[in-house]
Amino acid sequence: ISLTVILLEATGNMQYVLPLMMTLMAARFTGNVFNEGLYDIHIHLKHIPFLEPEVPTIAERHEIVAGQVMSTEVKCLRPVERVSIVYDLLKSVQHGNFPIVDTASSGTLYGTASRSMLCTLLQRRAFGQPHDVNNGHYHSNSDGSVDYAELLGPKRLSPLVQWDTIERVYPRYPTIDDVELRPGDRNCWLDLRPYANTAPYTINETASIQRTYRLFRTLGLRFLCVVNHNNQVVGIITRADLLPESLSDSIMRGRNAHMTQGGGVST
């Protein structure tokens, strides 16, 4: 229709509306018989994880759950973390978001932190000095390490950066290469509790892949934390994990997918 309007504006003659529309529709249907559209071809060439409106056929033919397609190599942070751990993690991986787990309560999901936010906090040195912990009321373990459970008290361990300050540089957020740490910064503490998204979208590991797919499509998600019945993070699902090729690889790896035929399930 858009191409019909463009050609109609070029000719300036309304009597060509119907012939142009019929010709372009016939050309489109004929082209779709032999190959995909130009935009679809470029999406595949650039390896963009684009999700089609409909659930992939392979997901309808197999009984797959979220736990079978998720990535179990999850890089997590704690609500109060060492600067060295955050810095080294950002240097080693290119993930856009990181789950925050509360190790004091058996690793339950506390929230998520974006890469751009972490880089901004490190660049603005929004972390507390080591003496804020060592000279405080926190107890040390027998090996000299700080009792992490006590770090989750009401006391803030690092200076607060206002949210408008973090978002002021959008969309040119600092990268980890822009962060320069001083010799004593690596032992400092970074308090992520004021900045964490404490209500992230999650899905249970036993949820169907159809429900997972529709969550990504309707909410425009880029990642989804997979949790168990105790709200502990067990994996991560991204858009790339829901592509037909990735679903096929999950089935070929034998992740307990069951073939359905005629409404039944064959084991």
Helices and strands as residue ranges (DSSP letters): H 2-11, G 14-16, H 17-34, H 38-45, H 57-61, E 62-63, H 66-69, E 80-82, H 83-92, E 97-102, G 103-105, E 108-114, H 115-123, H 131-134, H 148-151, H 163-167, G 176-178, G 185-187, E 189-191, E 202-204, H 209-219, E 223-227, E 233-238, G 239-242, H 244-252, E 258-261, E 264-266
